[in-house]
Amino acid sequence: MGARIDHLVTSGTFSLDGGTWEVDNNVWLVGDDHEVVVIDAAHDADAIASAVGERRLRAIVSTHGHDDHIDAAPALAERTGAPILLHPGDLMLWKTTHPGRQPDGELSDGQTITIARLALQVLHTPGHSPGAVCLYAPELGTVFSGDTLFAGGPGATGRSFSDFPTIIASIRERLLTLPPETVVHTGHGESTTIGAEAPHLEEWIARGH
């Protein structure tokens, strides 16, 4: 069987700036019957390990350093031996959640992660956080947007280390330039497409979020 995308939803909390919220997170697995990468090890290492199954987990890729996207990463890494990858721009967020454990490797703009003969291209898309990234899989016609782009607009920028003009620039220059039929698999909620979101950019700028 060729490369495929598996999906599960895990539930937990997100904490930042003194507040805590209940959240459901999308966890995406990209690979084939033999090897896989996990995008955002959120909340439940047991459920994610079950979805990986007997496959070799090649990497745990973190789209950004907010606790709801990385809280299960060390436990999953310990179980599987897979390295945790994070853009260094979000190390300060990582350290508030996992002060005693560093990520195992860095993500950088233009980097390619190869899995099941597929290329996942790392796009640095700051704004929601300084080290936020998206992962573009051209062969699958898919981009994994983390919390940078959702169905209906940009990720939140009202909290520490986030910036609205920066996320707008990231979306305009890095995501809306992808083919319109590209499926956007988000960090929370429903998937969308680049073509569905692109016409609304000026509306988002006007409303300011």
Buried (B, 14 or more C-beta within 10 A) or exposed (E): EEBBBBEBBBEBEBBBEEEEEEBEBBBBBBBBEEBBBBBBBBBBBEBBBEBBEEBEBBBBBBBBBBBBBBBBBBBBBEBBEBBBBBBBBBBBBBEEBBEEBEBBBBBEEEBEBEBBEBBBBBBBBBBBBBBBBBBBBBEBBBBBBBBBBBBBBBBBBEEEBBBBEBBBBBBEEBBBEBEEEBBBBBBBEEBBBBBBBBEEBEEBBEEEE
